[in-house]
Amino acid sequence: MAKKNKLKKTLVDQILDKAKIEHDSLALNALEGKLPQDIQREDIFKTLALTGDKTGPLIGIVQITEHLSEKKLAKVSGNKKVSMIPQKDLQKTTGYIHGANNPVGIRQKHHFPIFIDDRALEKGEMIVSAGEVGRSIRINSQVLADFVQASFADLIDNN
């Protein structure tokens, strides 16, 4: 009976399991809006792929309830300016489609600089995509940052 509730592991789950990193696998589509009772929208973080004029591709991770400040991300990443990668170029750049970008999978394939908004550190835990639309992982924010060699910074557009 219990087997029916067992989620098939995504590649991200497998990578984290192999590294012995504790995380929860979730069947969750944040884009649809209906969330389980124990999850607030502020717990969910989106992984955004951008390109910088000096660094090339880079990743910014912010709560789905917030907007990324491209100006702040440019400053912390050593770029003069950054801009979102067009959706048509997303998969060939990161290896993932819109809604499935995740820091673990991207770090495995590419060594793009990754920046996570400070609010993730304040929360202690964060939910990010598990590399497939409708699948996510809940993980300790600092553990994730250490694993993907990410930096924390204030990335929110306050306007």
C-alpha positions as CSV (number, residue, x, y, z in Angstrom):
1,M,0.0,0.0,0.0
2,A,2.7,2.5,1.0
3,K,4.4,2.0,-2.3
4,K,1.7,4.0,-4.1
5,N,2.7,7.2,-2.3
6,K,6.4,6.7,-3.0
7,L,7.6,9.3,-5.5
8,K,9.9,8.2,-8.3
9,K,13.2,9.9,-7.6
10,T,14.3,12.7,-9.8
11,L,17.9,13.1,-10.9
12,V,18.2,15.8,-8.3
13,D,17.0,13.4,-5.6
14,Q,19.5,10.8,-6.8
15,I,22.4,13.4,-6.7
16,L,21.5,14.5,-3.2
17,D,21.0,10.9,-2.0
18,K,24.4,9.9,-3.4
19,A,26.0,12.9,-1.6
20,K,24.1,11.9,1.6
21,I,22.3,15.2,1.8
22,E,19.0,15.2,3.7
23,H,16.0,16.5,1.8
24,D,12.3,15.9,1.3
25,S,10.9,15.0,-2.1
26,L,7.7,16.8,-2.8
27,A,5.1,16.5,-5.6
28,L,4.4,20.2,-5.9
29,N,3.5,22.5,-8.7
30,A,4.0,26.0,-7.4
31,L,2.8,27.4,-10.7
32,E,-0.7,25.9,-10.2
33,G,-1.2,27.8,-6.9
34,K,-2.8,25.1,-4.8
35,L,-0.4,24.1,-2.0
36,P,-0.4,21.5,0.8
37,Q,-1.4,23.0,4.2
38,D,2.1,22.8,5.6
39,I,3.7,24.8,2.8
40,Q,3.4,28.6,2.4
41,R,4.1,30.4,-0.9
42,E,7.0,32.2,0.8
43,D,8.7,28.8,1.4
44,I,9.0,28.2,-2.3
45,F,12.0,29.6,-4.2
46,K,12.3,30.0,-8.0
47,T,15.6,29.4,-9.8
48,L,16.1,32.0,-12.4
49,A,18.7,31.8,-15.2
50,L,20.2,35.1,-16.3
51,T,23.2,36.2,-18.3
52,G,25.8,38.8,-17.1
53,D,27.8,41.0,-19.4
54,K,31.0,39.8,-17.6
55,T,30.2,36.3,-16.2
56,G,27.9,34.9,-18.9
57,P,25.2,32.6,-17.5
58,L,24.4,32.9,-13.7
59,I,21.6,31.8,-11.4
60,G,19.5,33.9,-9.0
61,I,17.2,32.2,-6.5
62,V,14.4,34.2,-4.9
63,Q,11.0,33.4,-3.3
64,I,8.2,32.9,-5.8
65,T,6.4,35.8,-4.1
66,E,9.2,38.3,-4.9
67,H,10.9,39.9,-7.9
68,L,14.6,39.5,-8.5
69,S,16.5,42.8,-8.6
70,E,18.7,42.5,-11.7
71,K,20.6,45.5,-10.4
72,K,21.5,43.8,-7.1
73,L,22.4,40.5,-8.8
74,A,24.6,42.3,-11.2
75,K,26.4,44.1,-8.4
76,V,27.0,41.0,-6.2
77,S,28.1,38.9,-9.3
78,G,30.6,41.4,-10.6
79,N,28.6,42.3,-13.7
80,K,27.6,45.8,-14.9
81,K,24.2,44.3,-15.9
82,V,22.4,41.1,-16.1
83,S,19.3,40.0,-17.9
84,M,17.0,37.1,-18.0
85,I,17.8,34.3,-20.5
86,P,15.0,34.2,-23.1
87,Q,12.7,31.3,-22.5
88,K,13.5,29.9,-26.0
89,D,17.2,29.6,-25.0
90,L,16.7,28.3,-21.4
91,Q,16.9,24.6,-22.1
92,K,20.0,24.8,-24.2
93,T,21.7,27.0,-21.6
94,T,20.7,25.3,-18.3
95,G,19.5,21.9,-19.5
96,Y,16.0,22.5,-18.0
97,I,12.7,23.8,-19.3
98,H,10.9,26.8,-17.6
99,G,9.6,25.6,-14.2
100,A,12.2,22.9,-13.8
101,N,15.4,24.9,-13.4
102,N,17.1,23.9,-10.1
103,P,20.5,24.7,-8.5
104,V,21.5,21.1,-8.0
105,G,21.1,19.9,-11.5
106,I,22.6,23.1,-13.0
107,R,25.6,22.9,-10.7
108,Q,26.2,19.3,-11.8
109,K,26.3,20.2,-15.5
110,H,27.6,23.8,-15.5
111,H,29.7,25.9,-13.1
112,F,27.5,29.0,-13.3
113,P,27.7,31.3,-10.3
114,I,24.7,30.8,-8.1
115,F,23.2,33.4,-5.8
116,I,20.5,32.8,-3.3
117,D,18.4,35.5,-1.6
118,D,19.2,36.1,2.1
119,R,15.6,35.3,3.0
120,A,16.3,31.6,2.4
121,L,19.0,31.7,5.0
122,E,16.7,33.5,7.5
123,K,14.0,30.8,6.9
124,G,16.5,27.9,7.4
125,E,14.7,25.7,4.9
126,M,13.7,26.3,1.3
127,I,11.8,24.5,-1.4
128,V,13.2,24.5,-4.9
129,S,12.4,22.6,-8.1
130,A,13.7,19.0,-8.4
131,G,14.4,19.3,-12.1
132,E,10.9,18.3,-13.3
133,V,7.8,20.4,-13.5
134,G,5.6,19.4,-10.6
135,R,8.5,18.1,-8.4
136,S,10.3,19.9,-5.7
137,I,12.7,19.3,-2.8
138,R,12.7,20.8,0.6
139,I,16.2,21.3,1.9
140,N,18.2,23.2,4.5
141,S,19.2,26.5,2.9
142,Q,22.8,26.5,4.1
143,V,23.3,22.9,3.1
144,L,22.0,23.6,-0.4
145,A,24.2,26.7,-0.7
146,D,27.3,24.7,0.4
147,F,26.6,21.9,-2.0
148,V,26.1,24.1,-5.1
149,Q,28.8,26.6,-4.0
150,A,26.2,29.4,-3.9
151,S,26.5,32.8,-2.1
152,F,23.8,34.5,-0.2
153,A,22.9,38.1,-0.9
154,D,20.0,40.5,-0.9
155,L,18.5,39.9,-4.3
156,I,14.9,41.3,-3.9
157,D,13.6,44.2,-5.9
158,N,12.2,46.5,-3.2
159,N,10.4,48.9,-5.7
